[in-house]
């Protein structure tokens, strides 16, 4: 109890300084939103493994680290440094340094700018939408993000608009003498019959120092819109990265969510789509690759609220050394969501005996006319396949890389051809090359049966 009080006191001090510094800058609705969210966080604190949604992820290391809010303009990042993460031919590129917008490194557009600039705009839609879709009562990290919400991306795609090239949101965390925390907040409004693709990426620059990134993206997809969202996490091993994507889909909306977890020490990826309009479609596609002592937690909650909607979940995990992966996929079919078509699949590849995966596919069905399935597999690389490739003159490391690439390619193939796919494929291939070259990429057990469970 004393530890919990000390943790809350640290965040209370940060929140008090934060509100004192920003009280004259924020409108009343935003101050109320922040205060209510922080009160909720104080009431619950950090979740523990006794809670079902967190039973595979221990947050003790995060909770005991005394993080401080990052200061604006405290670190200078050059154009050359930021160019290390650049997607060719984008509609806009918004760069944030330790959670703060960097206009000198960014290219804004009519549809994409920083959120903070909208707070003082009386005609902006931000006041109507920000915080409306999150459940801060259920998730303390969403409450914490809302309490410290200060900046992030604001994307507004008007009715019938088609943005042919992607919008890139790049969040760079830098080294610091003290542990830093940032709470990026993104709001994406896509009106009826509009189309856009968004890449949200988190990277590290400089020495490995403790950092806590707690990001939230609220995405509203209008009727018959088509939206693609890509999350890429490749921060260093001292980083705690928590991200939540909450999508609200209107009638006939088609939303695709792709996640690539390639870095970070402790990562929690929350994806929560609500199909709130009849005839909506949702794709949740992800790949997580862990090594060392990485902990990669994926929590999917798909809500079917209206009839004639379809959702697909495909997540693949590759785990090496002492890394730990988690997949918790939950589909809720509400009473009115007749004719729901939902499928959930999680496949995992363990490269050595010390790697661990906890997978929990779950269905909650309250309608009586649905088609829902879920399943999970856990296995290892086929030694016979490696031997076959070696017999054809391919070196062992290259043979392993080819097999890993084929496994990861199942997820990459679901990404539409274009600059985003090329960008993500290069990042994944670099990660797989390192795994294939590692001498420990081999299970000490010669054979292991794959386990498969499917419920229909």
C-alpha positions as CSV (number, residue, x, y, z in Angstrom):
1,X,0.0,0.0,0.0
2,X,2.9,2.4,0.8
3,X,4.4,1.7,-2.6
4,X,1.1,2.4,-4.3
5,X,0.7,5.7,-2.5
6,X,4.2,6.8,-3.4
7,X,3.5,6.0,-7.0
8,X,0.3,8.1,-7.0
9,X,2.1,11.0,-5.2
10,X,4.7,11.1,-8.0
11,X,2.0,11.4,-10.6
12,X,0.0,13.9,-8.5
13,X,3.0,16.2,-8.3
14,X,3.5,16.0,-12.1
15,X,-0.2,16.7,-12.7
16,X,-0.2,19.6,-10.3
17,X,2.7,21.2,-12.1
18,X,1.2,20.4,-15.4
19,X,-2.1,22.1,-14.7
20,X,-0.5,25.1,-13.1
21,X,1.6,25.7,-16.2
22,X,-1.2,25.1,-18.7
23,X,-4.2,26.4,-16.8
24,X,-4.4,29.7,-18.6
25,X,-3.8,28.1,-22.0
26,X,-6.5,25.4,-21.9
27,X,-10.3,26.0,-22.4
28,X,-12.6,25.0,-19.6
29,X,-13.9,21.8,-21.4
30,X,-10.3,20.5,-21.7
31,X,-9.5,21.3,-18.0
32,X,-12.6,19.4,-16.9
33,X,-11.7,16.5,-19.1
34,X,-8.2,16.3,-17.7
35,X,-9.2,16.6,-14.1
36,X,-12.0,14.0,-14.3
37,X,-9.5,11.6,-16.0
38,X,-6.8,12.1,-13.4
39,X,-9.3,11.5,-10.6
40,X,-10.2,8.2,-12.3
41,X,-6.6,7.2,-12.5
42,X,-6.0,8.1,-8.8
43,X,-9.0,5.9,-7.9
44,X,-7.6,2.8,-9.7
45,X,-3.9,3.2,-10.0
46,X,-1.9,0.8,-12.2
47,X,-3.5,-2.6,-12.9
48,X,-2.0,-5.7,-11.4
49,X,-1.8,-9.3,-12.5
50,X,-4.8,-10.1,-10.4
51,X,-6.9,-8.3,-13.0
52,X,-7.9,-10.6,-15.9
53,X,-7.0,-8.2,-18.7
54,X,-3.5,-7.8,-17.2
55,X,-2.7,-11.2,-15.7
56,X,0.1,-12.0,-18.2
57,X,1.8,-8.6,-17.8
58,X,3.5,-7.4,-14.6
59,X,3.8,-3.6,-14.4
60,X,5.9,-3.4,-11.2
61,X,8.9,-2.0,-13.0
62,X,6.8,0.7,-14.7
63,X,5.0,1.6,-11.5
64,X,8.2,2.0,-9.4
65,X,10.1,4.2,-12.0
66,X,9.8,8.0,-11.1
67,X,9.0,9.4,-14.5
68,X,8.9,13.1,-15.2
69,X,7.1,15.0,-18.0
70,X,9.3,15.9,-20.9
71,X,9.9,19.6,-21.5
72,X,9.2,21.2,-24.8
73,X,12.3,22.2,-26.9
74,X,14.6,20.6,-24.3
75,X,16.3,18.5,-27.0
76,X,17.2,19.4,-30.6
77,X,16.7,16.8,-33.3
78,X,18.2,17.6,-36.7
79,X,16.6,16.9,-40.1
80,X,19.3,14.4,-40.8
81,X,18.5,12.4,-37.7
82,X,14.8,12.5,-38.3
83,X,15.4,11.3,-41.9
84,X,16.3,7.9,-40.5
85,X,12.6,7.2,-40.4
86,X,11.1,8.6,-43.6
87,X,8.4,7.2,-45.9
88,X,8.6,8.3,-49.5
89,X,5.8,10.3,-51.0
90,X,3.6,11.2,-48.1
91,X,0.7,13.6,-47.9
92,X,1.9,15.0,-44.6
93,X,4.6,14.2,-42.0
94,X,4.1,15.3,-38.4
95,X,7.1,14.8,-36.1
96,X,7.0,14.9,-32.4
97,X,10.0,15.1,-30.1
98,X,9.3,13.7,-26.6
99,X,5.6,14.2,-27.2
100,X,5.9,17.8,-28.5
101,X,5.2,18.9,-32.0
102,X,8.3,19.9,-34.0
103,X,7.2,22.2,-36.8
104,X,10.7,22.5,-38.3
105,X,10.8,18.8,-39.0
106,X,7.2,18.5,-40.1
107,X,5.2,19.0,-43.3
108,X,1.6,19.8,-42.5
109,X,-1.3,19.8,-44.8
110,X,-4.9,21.1,-44.9
111,X,-6.0,17.7,-43.5
112,X,-3.2,17.1,-40.9
113,X,-1.7,19.3,-38.2
114,X,-1.0,19.2,-34.5
115,X,-3.8,18.8,-31.9
116,X,-2.7,21.5,-29.5
117,X,-3.3,24.2,-32.2
118,X,-6.9,23.2,-32.3
119,X,-7.7,23.7,-28.6
120,X,-8.2,27.4,-28.9
121,X,-10.2,27.2,-32.1
122,X,-13.9,27.7,-31.3
123,X,-15.0,26.2,-34.6
124,X,-12.9,23.1,-34.3
125,X,-14.6,19.7,-33.9
126,X,-12.0,18.6,-31.3
127,X,-14.1,19.7,-28.3
128,X,-17.0,17.5,-29.5
129,X,-15.0,14.4,-30.2
130,X,-11.9,14.3,-27.9
131,X,-12.4,11.8,-25.1
132,X,-15.9,10.8,-26.3
133,X,-15.0,7.3,-27.4
134,X,-12.5,6.2,-24.7
135,X,-13.5,4.2,-21.7
136,X,-11.4,5.8,-19.0
137,X,-13.4,4.0,-16.4
138,X,-12.1,0.7,-17.7
139,X,-8.5,1.5,-18.7
140,X,-6.3,3.5,-16.3
141,X,-3.8,4.2,-19.1
142,X,-6.4,5.9,-21.2
143,X,-7.3,7.9,-18.1
144,X,-3.7,8.8,-17.5
145,X,-3.2,9.9,-21.1
146,X,-6.3,12.1,-21.0
147,X,-5.2,13.7,-17.8
148,X,-1.9,14.8,-19.5
149,X,-3.3,15.2,-23.0
150,X,-1.4,18.2,-24.5
151,X,-0.3,17.5,-28.1
152,X,-0.4,15.0,-30.9
153,X,-1.9,14.7,-34.4
154,X,-5.2,16.1,-35.5
155,X,-6.4,14.7,-38.8
156,X,-9.6,15.7,-40.4
157,X,-10.6,14.2,-43.8
158,X,-13.7,15.9,-45.2
159,X,-16.6,14.1,-46.9
160,X,-15.7,12.4,-50.2
161,X,-12.0,13.3,-50.0
162,X,-9.5,10.7,-51.1
163,X,-5.9,11.1,-49.7
164,X,-3.9,9.0,-52.1
165,X,-0.6,9.0,-50.2
166,X,-0.1,8.2,-46.5
167,X,0.1,10.6,-43.5
168,X,3.1,9.8,-41.3
169,X,3.1,10.5,-37.6
170,X,6.6,10.1,-36.2
171,X,7.1,10.2,-32.4
172,X,10.8,10.3,-31.4
173,X,11.9,9.7,-27.8
174,X,15.4,10.9,-26.9
175,X,17.9,10.1,-24.2
176,X,17.6,11.9,-20.9
177,X,19.3,12.1,-17.5
178,X,16.0,11.3,-15.8
179,X,13.2,8.9,-16.9
180,X,10.8,10.8,-19.1
181,X,7.1,10.2,-19.9
182,X,5.0,11.4,-22.8
183,X,1.3,11.1,-23.4
184,X,0.7,11.6,-27.2
185,X,-3.0,12.1,-28.1
186,X,-4.2,11.7,-31.6
187,X,-7.6,12.5,-33.0
188,X,-8.6,11.2,-36.5
189,X,-11.9,12.3,-38.0
190,X,-12.8,10.7,-41.4
191,X,-16.1,11.9,-42.8
192,X,-18.5,9.9,-45.0
193,X,-17.1,8.3,-48.2
194,X,-13.6,9.6,-47.5
195,X,-10.4,7.6,-47.7
196,X,-7.0,7.9,-45.9
197,X,-4.0,5.9,-44.8
198,X,-2.1,6.8,-41.5
199,X,1.2,5.5,-40.1
200,X,1.8,6.1,-36.4
201,X,5.4,5.3,-35.5
202,X,7.4,5.3,-32.3
203,X,11.2,5.3,-32.3
204,X,14.2,6.1,-30.0
205,X,17.2,8.3,-30.6
206,X,20.4,8.3,-28.6
207,X,21.5,6.2,-25.6
208,X,19.1,3.8,-24.0
209,X,17.5,5.5,-21.0
210,X,14.2,4.7,-19.3
211,X,11.2,6.2,-21.1
212,X,7.4,5.8,-20.9
213,X,5.3,6.5,-23.9
214,X,1.5,6.3,-23.3
215,X,-0.3,7.1,-26.5
216,X,-4.0,7.1,-27.4
217,X,-5.6,7.5,-30.9
218,X,-9.3,8.0,-31.3
219,X,-10.4,7.3,-34.9
220,X,-13.9,8.1,-36.1
221,X,-14.8,6.5,-39.5
222,X,-17.9,8.0,-41.2
223,X,-20.3,6.1,-43.4
224,X,-18.8,4.2,-46.3
225,X,-15.4,5.5,-45.5
226,X,-12.1,3.6,-46.0
227,X,-9.4,4.0,-43.4
228,X,-6.1,2.2,-42.9
229,X,-4.1,2.7,-39.7
230,X,-0.6,1.4,-39.2
231,X,1.2,1.2,-35.8
232,X,5.0,0.7,-35.7
233,X,6.9,0.4,-32.5
234,X,10.7,0.1,-32.6
235,X,12.0,1.8,-29.6
236,X,14.9,0.6,-27.5
237,X,14.9,-2.0,-24.7
238,X,14.6,0.5,-21.8
239,X,11.2,1.9,-23.1
240,X,7.7,1.2,-21.8
241,X,5.4,1.7,-24.8
242,X,1.6,1.7,-24.3
243,X,-0.7,2.5,-27.1
244,X,-4.5,2.4,-27.5
245,X,-6.3,2.6,-30.8
246,X,-10.1,3.2,-30.3
247,X,-12.1,3.2,-33.5
248,X,-15.8,4.1,-34.0
249,X,-17.2,2.9,-37.3
250,X,-20.4,4.2,-38.9
251,X,-22.6,2.3,-41.4
252,X,-20.6,0.7,-44.2
253,X,-17.2,1.9,-42.9
254,X,-14.2,-0.2,-43.7
255,X,-11.2,0.1,-41.2
256,X,-8.0,-1.8,-41.3
257,X,-5.6,-1.8,-38.3
258,X,-2.0,-3.1,-38.8
259,X,0.5,-3.4,-35.9
260,X,4.2,-4.1,-36.1
261,X,5.9,-4.5,-32.7
262,X,9.6,-4.7,-33.4
263,X,11.1,-3.0,-30.4
264,X,10.5,-1.7,-26.9
265,X,11.2,-3.3,-23.5
266,X,7.6,-3.6,-22.3
267,X,4.9,-3.0,-24.9
268,X,1.2,-3.1,-24.6
269,X,-0.8,-2.7,-27.8
270,X,-4.6,-2.1,-27.3
271,X,-6.9,-2.2,-30.3
272,X,-10.6,-1.5,-29.6
273,X,-12.8,-1.1,-32.7
274,X,-16.6,-0.7,-32.2
275,X,-18.7,-1.5,-35.3
276,X,-21.5,0.9,-34.5
277,X,-23.1,1.0,-37.9
278,X,-24.7,-1.7,-40.0
279,X,-22.6,-3.4,-42.7
280,X,-19.2,-2.3,-41.4
281,X,-16.0,-4.2,-41.9
282,X,-12.9,-4.4,-39.7
283,X,-9.5,-6.0,-40.2
284,X,-7.0,-6.3,-37.3
285,X,-3.7,-7.5,-38.5
286,X,-0.5,-7.7,-36.5
287,X,3.1,-9.0,-36.2
288,X,5.2,-8.9,-33.1
289,X,8.8,-10.0,-32.9
290,X,10.6,-10.3,-29.6
291,X,14.1,-11.2,-28.4
292,X,16.2,-10.6,-25.2
293,X,13.8,-9.9,-22.3
294,X,11.2,-8.1,-24.4
295,X,7.6,-8.3,-23.2
296,X,5.0,-7.7,-26.0
297,X,1.4,-7.7,-25.0
298,X,-1.4,-7.5,-27.5
299,X,-5.0,-6.9,-26.3
300,X,-7.7,-6.9,-28.9
301,X,-11.3,-6.0,-28.0
302,X,-13.7,-6.0,-31.0
303,X,-17.3,-5.0,-30.4
304,X,-20.0,-5.9,-32.9
305,X,-22.9,-3.5,-32.0
306,X,-24.9,-3.6,-35.2
307,X,-26.0,-6.3,-37.6
308,X,-24.4,-7.5,-40.9
309,X,-20.8,-6.5,-39.8
310,X,-17.6,-8.5,-40.4
311,X,-14.3,-8.5,-38.5
312,X,-11.1,-10.4,-39.1
313,X,-8.2,-10.7,-36.6
314,X,-4.8,-12.2,-37.7
315,X,-1.8,-11.9,-35.4
316,X,1.5,-13.6,-35.8
317,X,4.2,-13.7,-33.1
318,X,7.9,-14.6,-33.4
319,X,9.7,-14.9,-30.0
320,X,13.4,-15.7,-29.3
321,X,15.7,-15.9,-26.2
322,X,13.7,-15.0,-23.1
323,X,11.1,-12.8,-24.7
324,X,7.5,-13.1,-23.7
325,X,4.5,-12.5,-26.0
326,X,0.8,-12.1,-25.1
327,X,-2.2,-12.3,-27.3
328,X,-5.6,-11.6,-25.7
329,X,-8.3,-11.4,-28.4
330,X,-11.8,-10.8,-27.3
331,X,-14.8,-10.5,-29.6
332,X,-18.1,-9.3,-28.2
333,X,-21.3,-9.7,-30.3
334,X,-24.1,-7.6,-28.8
335,X,-27.7,-8.7,-28.8
336,X,-28.7,-6.5,-31.8
337,X,-25.7,-7.6,-33.9
338,X,-27.4,-10.4,-35.9
339,X,-25.6,-11.8,-39.0
340,X,-22.2,-11.1,-37.5
341,X,-19.3,-12.7,-39.2
342,X,-16.1,-12.7,-37.1
343,X,-12.9,-14.7,-37.2
344,X,-9.8,-14.6,-34.9
345,X,-6.5,-16.3,-35.5
346,X,-3.2,-16.1,-33.5
347,X,-0.1,-18.0,-34.7
348,X,3.1,-18.1,-32.8
349,X,6.6,-19.2,-33.5
350,X,9.0,-19.9,-30.6
351,X,12.6,-20.0,-31.6
352,X,14.0,-21.4,-28.4
353,X,12.7,-23.1,-25.2
354,X,13.1,-20.0,-23.0
355,X,10.7,-18.0,-25.2
356,X,7.1,-17.8,-23.9
357,X,3.7,-17.0,-25.3
358,X,0.4,-16.7,-23.5
359,X,-2.6,-16.7,-25.9
360,X,-6.2,-16.3,-25.0
361,X,-8.8,-16.1,-27.9
362,X,-12.2,-15.3,-26.4
363,X,-15.8,-15.0,-27.7
364,X,-18.8,-13.4,-26.0
365,X,-21.9,-13.9,-28.1
366,X,-25.3,-12.5,-27.1
367,X,-26.9,-12.8,-30.6
368,X,-28.3,-16.1,-32.0
369,X,-27.6,-15.7,-35.7
370,X,-23.9,-15.3,-36.1
371,X,-20.8,-17.0,-37.6
372,X,-17.8,-16.7,-35.2
373,X,-14.6,-18.7,-34.9
374,X,-11.3,-18.3,-33.1
375,X,-8.1,-20.3,-32.8
376,X,-4.4,-20.2,-31.8
377,X,-1.3,-22.2,-32.8
378,X,2.1,-22.4,-31.1
379,X,5.1,-24.1,-32.8
380,X,8.7,-23.9,-33.8
381,X,10.6,-23.8,-37.1
382,X,10.6,-27.1,-39.0
383,X,14.0,-28.6,-38.9
384,X,13.2,-30.7,-41.9
385,X,12.5,-27.5,-43.9
386,X,15.9,-26.1,-42.8
387,X,17.7,-29.3,-43.7
388,X,16.0,-29.3,-47.1
389,X,17.1,-25.7,-47.9
390,X,20.7,-26.6,-46.7
391,X,20.7,-29.6,-49.0
392,X,20.1,-27.1,-51.8
393,X,23.2,-25.1,-50.9
394,X,21.6,-22.5,-48.7
395,X,23.5,-21.6,-45.5
396,X,21.7,-22.4,-42.2
397,X,21.3,-18.7,-41.2
398,X,19.9,-17.8,-44.6
399,X,17.5,-20.8,-44.5
400,X,16.2,-19.7,-41.1
401,X,15.7,-16.2,-42.4
402,X,13.7,-17.4,-45.4
403,X,11.4,-19.4,-43.1
404,X,11.0,-16.5,-40.7
405,X,10.3,-14.2,-43.7
406,X,7.6,-16.6,-45.0
407,X,5.9,-16.7,-41.6
408,X,6.0,-12.9,-41.2
409,X,5.0,-12.4,-44.8
410,X,1.5,-13.7,-43.9
411,X,0.9,-10.4,-42.1
412,X,2.8,-8.1,-44.5
413,X,0.8,-9.5,-47.4
414,X,-2.4,-8.0,-45.9
415,X,-0.9,-4.5,-46.2
416,X,-1.8,-2.7,-49.5
417,X,1.0,-2.4,-52.0
418,X,2.7,1.0,-51.9
419,X,5.2,3.1,-49.9
420,X,3.9,2.0,-46.5
421,X,4.3,-1.7,-47.3
422,X,7.8,-1.2,-48.7
423,X,8.7,0.8,-45.6
424,X,7.4,-1.8,-43.1
425,X,8.8,-4.7,-45.1
426,X,12.3,-3.2,-44.9
427,X,12.0,-2.8,-41.1
428,X,10.8,-6.4,-40.6
429,X,13.5,-7.9,-42.8
430,X,16.2,-6.1,-40.9
431,X,14.7,-7.4,-37.6
432,X,14.5,-11.0,-39.0
433,X,18.0,-10.9,-40.4
434,X,19.3,-10.2,-36.8
435,X,17.3,-13.1,-35.4
436,X,18.4,-15.6,-38.1
437,X,22.1,-14.7,-37.6
438,X,21.9,-15.2,-33.8
439,X,23.5,-18.5,-32.8
440,X,20.8,-19.2,-30.2
441,X,18.0,-19.2,-32.7
442,X,17.4,-22.9,-32.2
443,X,15.2,-24.9,-29.9
444,X,16.9,-27.4,-27.7
445,X,14.0,-29.7,-28.3
446,X,14.2,-31.4,-31.7
447,X,10.4,-31.7,-32.2
448,X,7.4,-29.9,-30.8
449,X,3.8,-30.5,-31.9
450,X,1.7,-27.5,-32.8
451,X,-1.4,-27.0,-30.7
452,X,-4.6,-25.9,-32.5
453,X,-7.9,-25.0,-31.1
454,X,-10.8,-23.7,-33.0
455,X,-14.3,-22.9,-31.8
456,X,-17.1,-22.2,-34.2
